[in-house]
């Protein structure tokens, strides 16, 4: 993920900063989704993570929710379906 973020931001330096942005972004999006997201296989989660990191890198996180609200809502709905399916499987 770090290499993808470096390419996305066109930033080769500051690996520690970029790694911290990724970790903070994952925690933030997991909290919004209500589940642990799979950033390797979920393209929406991955795209939102990269965009969150871009906003955070540019000190503009206050605009992230506003600018990506539709995608965040879709992510939350997908996450609710995943969570519900897991609960149903666990109860059987």
Secondary structure, 3 states (H helix, E strand, C coil): CHHHHHHHHCCCCCHHHHHHHHHHHHHHHHHHHCCCCCCCCCHHHHHHHHHHHHHHHCCCHHHHHHHCHHHHHHHHHHHHHHHHHHHHHHHC
